[in-house]
Amino acid sequence: MTRRTGQNPKVRIGKRANGRKYFFFQYWLDVAGQEERQRRTEVIGLVGQLTRSEAERKKLDFIQKLEINSDDYQIPCSQTFADAVKHYREKFAPKRLRPSTFSTGNARIKTHLEKDWKDVPIEHIRIDAVNEWASGKRDAGVSWTSIKDSLRTMQRVLSSFSKDKKPPFSLGALEIPERDKLEMRIKSRRRVSYSWKQAEQIAAHLQTMDSLGAARSEQYATIILLAAASGLRCSELLALRLNDLDFTASMIRVDEASDQRSAGSIGQCKNAAAYRYVVLLDAEGRKAMRCLKHFVGSLSDPNMLVFRSKRGGPLLETTILSQGIHPALRALGLERGGMHAFRRGCNRRWELAGINPAVIRQQMGHSSATMTRLYTGEIPPEDVALAFSTRLENMENEAAA
């Protein structure tokens, strides 16, 4: 049935089983999430108790309250979240997103969104419904981080499907209890971060692990030291080629990244800020570059991956963690963490050394100063004490001079 906004149904007379007659009319109602309109019947009153003119007036009053003849009336959307997901998977994501980004988003859709929202009309997905869903997820034990990440994916799915390309709700209106917000901030400050000293300990232990073999032990140890000295993302480390290394200038070029969700395939970097040169002129950086130079040895093919599998392909982070880093962390009694913990440690070391924030942001490949500040986290007491002692020593030397 073709949808229309103007309706003026005829008042009709019906007859009940007991013989009593009544006035009624029928009208079409647009239902969100359905293509077909629904036929509704409204009984006005009994014949004899109302005149036809009174029945007509009651009908018009009812139609007016429905606002289906109003100039502002909008036909509800017949499309559901499932339609938006179909568009996202088949049209939007393959053309607009990196494979790793699409893979992550699709996993969130399958795990958290599709089951609960697939049949919900798009126009019913508003912040009130979102808050109710989020509260239920939290009660089920899902973390607020996972909930927010899932809702960001939901925003992308819906905005890619809409005409104005805007999501129908804002995460700024997400109702997170204040206690949970505080716990999230504390947890964020206390994310695992490995100092340069700890990185050296891990690298040294990797060299002693018989389960790895000499070649892989050296490879993993070099990756750890370079990660801790340069702050490179793991995806950037595992995409480095020989022609990206400048040992004379102690500098590394970053212009590719390894997609860990696509068997390590080499492709574009995370964002525009990720394309950069990382200069390693501090003591830690120079040591890492010396180890790296020794590791690459006499290799001459400029396009060869620096860190590669036996077949010459890219390494996988999960393999490095399971075979080397996590066993080393257990043996050393250090808190379990991933490759990103070395990146956070590098960011913190540069901050405590007084490096200009703009330089750190560029070295890290961050797109904003806010992101760089988030990497500082909670500074360990021993680092705080060292910073004070260094400052006091400098003040004493200045006074003596």
N, C-alpha and C positions, 0 to 999 in steps of 0.2 A: 504494500500500500504506500503510495507516495505521501511523504510527510507534508503538512501544511500548517501554518500558524493560525489562520482564521477559521473558526468553527461556529456555526449557528444551527445546532441540531433542532429537529422538530419535536414538539411536545406530543407525546402519543398516549393512548389509553390502553392499559393492560387489564387483564381479568385474572383474579386469583381463584384457587380451587373452591373457595366458599362462595364464589359469585361476586365478591366485592370488586369494584373497578377502581383503578388508580392511575394518576398521571405519572409519566416517566419520560426520560429522554436518554439517549446514548451518545457518547462522545469518544474520541480517540485520545489516548494518552501516550506521549512519547516517554520511553523508558531508557534510562542510561544503560549502555552496554548491550542493547538489543537493537537489531536492525528493524524488526517489525514493531509497529505500534500495537498497543493493547486496546481492545474495545471495552469500555466501561459503561455500566448502567447506573443511573441515579434516579431513585424514586422520589417524587416531589410530594405527593399526598393523595388522599382518597378523593375520588369524584363525589361531589355533594358537599364535601367540607371545603373544597377550593373551587373557584371558577377557573376556566381555561386562562383568562387574562392574569389571574393571580399565579397560576402555574407557570405562565410565560415569564412573569417578573422574577419568580424564584429561580427559574432556569438561568436567566440572564445574570442574576446576582451570583449564582454558583460559578458560572463560566468566568465572570469578572474576577472572582477571588482566585481562580486557578491561574489567571493572567496569561492564558494560552492565546488570547487575541491581542495582547499588549505589543506595542512596537519594540519593547525591550526583550520580548520573549526569545529565548535561544533554544533551538532544538538540542536536546541532550546528545552527547557524542555516543555513537553506537560501538565505539572501539574500546577494547580492554587493554590491560597491561600486557597480556599475551601478544596482542597485535604489535605493541611497541617493541617488545623483546624480539619478535620475528624480524621487524625492520632493522633493529640494532644488529642482530646477528648476520643477516643476509646482505644488507646494503651499507649501513653506516660503518660498522667496525672494520670490515675488510678493506675499505677504502681510506678510512681516516685514522685508524689506530695502529700502533705497533703490535705485532703478534703477542708479545709478552703482556702488554696492557689489556688486549682483548681477552687473553687467556685468564688473567687475574679477574677481570670483570665478569667473565662468563662463569667462573667458579663461584663467585659471590651470588650471581643470579640463581644458579642451580641449588646452592646450599641454603641460602637465606630468603630469597625473594620469590622465586617462581611458584612455589607451593602455596604461599599465602596470598599472593596478589594476582595470579594469572587471570582470574575471571572477574576482577574488580574493574568497573568502568573507569576510564582515565580521569573523568571529571570528579570522581569520588576520592581520588588520591590527593588529599589535602592534609595540612599539617596536623589537624586533630586526629585523623585516621592514622597518620604516620606516628604520632606520639603514642597512641594506644598500642600500635604494633610494636614499637620500640620497647615499651614497658613490658609487654608480654615476652619479648625476646630476652630482656634482661632478667626477668623472673625465671626464665628457662636456663639461665647460666651463661648466656652469650655476653661477652665483654662489650663495653661501650665502644671500644676501638673498632671491633668487628661490626657493630651496629652502624656506626658512623661511616665506615668504609663502604658498607653495603648500600647505605642511603646515598652516598656520593655516586655510586654506580647507578642506582635507580634514577637519580637526577639526570645523569648522562643519557640513559635509555629514553627517558620521557622527553628531554629537551631535543634530542635528535629526531624525535617523531613529531614534535609540535611545529606549527607554522612559524611561531615567533622565536623558536629555538631557545625558549626559557623554561626552566623547571617549574612545576606548579607549587613548590614549597621551598622554604629556606631552612637550612640546617641551623641558622641562628635562632630559630624558634623551637628547636628540639629541647624538650623538657628533661634535662638531666639533673637529678638531685644534687644539691650542693656538696654533700658528703662524697658522692661518686666523682664529682668534678675534682675535688681535692685529692682523692686517691689517684685519679688519672694523672694529675700534675706531679704528684710525688713519684709515681711509677715511672713517668717520663724522665724525671731528674735522675733516677737511679738505674737507668738502662746500663747494661754491661758495657764497660769501656776499658780497653787494655792500654796501659802506659807503654812507653818505649822499653822500659826495663822488663816488663812482663813479656813483651813481644820477643825480646832477646832470649828470655828464658824458654819460651815456647819453641822458638826456632832452634835453640841448642838441644832441646829434648827431642825434636823431630829428627835431628841428625843421629840420635842414638837408637832409634826405633828399628829393630831388625825386620819387623813386619813390612816395612816400606821398601827396603832395598836402598842402596846407596844413591842411585840416580833420583828416585822419587823423594827421598829424604832431603836431598839438596834442593830439589825443585820446590817442595813445600816450604822449606825454611826460607828460601829466597822470596817466595810470594809473601810470607808473613812479614819479613823485614821491610819489603817494599811497600806493603799495605800500610804498615805502621808509620813509615817515614814520609809517605806521599799523600796519604788520605784518599787515594784512588778508590772508587767503588770496585767491588769484586768484578762486576761485568766489564769494567774498563781495564782492569789488570789482565783479565783472561783474553782480552782482544788485542793486547799490545803486540806489535810486530817489530822486527829488528830496526826498521827504518824510522820507528817512533822514538828511538833512544839516541840521545846526544850526550855521550860520556864526557866530552870536552867541556861543554857548558853545564854539565850536571843537570840535564833537563829532559823531560818526557813530554811527548806530544800525545794528546788524547783526541782522537777523531773517529773512534769506532767503539762499539760495545758488544759484548757477548750476550745473546738472548738465552738466559738459562732455562726458560720454559719451552724453547725450541731446539733442544739438544745442543745448546751453546752456539747456534748459528751467529755469525758476525754481521752486524748491521749498524744502524744509526745509534747515536748517543741518546741519553734520556731527554735532554732538552738543549736549547741553544747555549746556555751557560756551561754545559758539560764539554763543549768543544773548546779546548784550552791547552796552554803549555804549563806544566807544573815544574817549577824550579826548585831543586833540592840542594841548597847551599849551606844548610846548617849541618852540624856534626852528624846527626842521625841520618840525614839525607845523603851525605857523602858516603857514609858507611854502607848504606843500602845500595847505592850506585856501584860501589866497589864489589860488593857481593854479586850484584846483577851482572857486572862486566865479567867476573870470573865464571859465572854460570853460563852465559851465552858462549864463552870461549871463542872458538875459531869459526863459528857459524857465519856464513857470508850471504845467504839469500835474504835480501832486504824485506821481502814480503812474508817471510816465515814467522809463524807465531812464536813468541818468546816462551810462553808456557803452553805446552801441547801434550796430547796423549801419545802413546807409542805409535799410533798410526798418523800422527801429525795434525790431528783435529783439535778443536778447543777442549779444554778441561771443563768439568762441571763442579760448581761450588759444593754441591752435596757430597761428591766424592772426596773432595779435599777435607771437608769437615768430618765425615764418617771415618775415613782412613787415617787421618793425621791429627787435625786440630783437637777434636773432642777427646780422643784417647790421651793426647798430651795434656789437656786441661785437667783431666781426671788425675793423671799421675802427679801433676804439680799442685793439685788442690786449689785450682783457680775456678772461679764461677764460670759456668757454661755460657758461651755466647757464640755469635756468628762472625763472619768476616767484617760486618759493619762495625763491630766493636773496636777494631783497629782504626777505622776511619774516625770514629768519635774521639778516640784517644789522641790521634794526630791533631785534630781540630783544637782540642783542649790544650795540648802542648804548645801549639803556636800562639794561642791566646795568652797563656801564662808567660810566654817568652816576650810578650809585648808587641807582636807583629801587628801591623796596621790591619784593622778589620776588613777594609776593602781588599787588601791583598789576600787575606785568609779566604774571603768569599770567592775570589777568583780562583785561588789554588784548589779549593774544595769543589768548585763547579756548581755552587749554589746560585739559584736565581733570585734570592732575596737575603737581606741581612737578618731577617727574622729567622729563617731556616738555620743560618750559621749560629745564631745565639742559642737555638734549641740544642745544638750539639754539645754545648759546654757541660750541661748536667750538673750533678753534685760533685764538687771538687773534693777528692779524698783529703783527710786531715794532714797526711804527710806532705802532700803537694802544697797545701796552704802554709804549713810550717816552713817549707823550703822557700816559698815566695817571700815570706816575711824575713827570713834570715838573710836572703840575698839582698832584699831591699835595705835592711839595717846595715849590712856589710858595706853596701855602696855608699850609704849616708856617712858611715864612719870614715871611709876612704876619702870622701869629698871633704869632710871636716878636717881631716889630717892634712890634706893638700892645701 
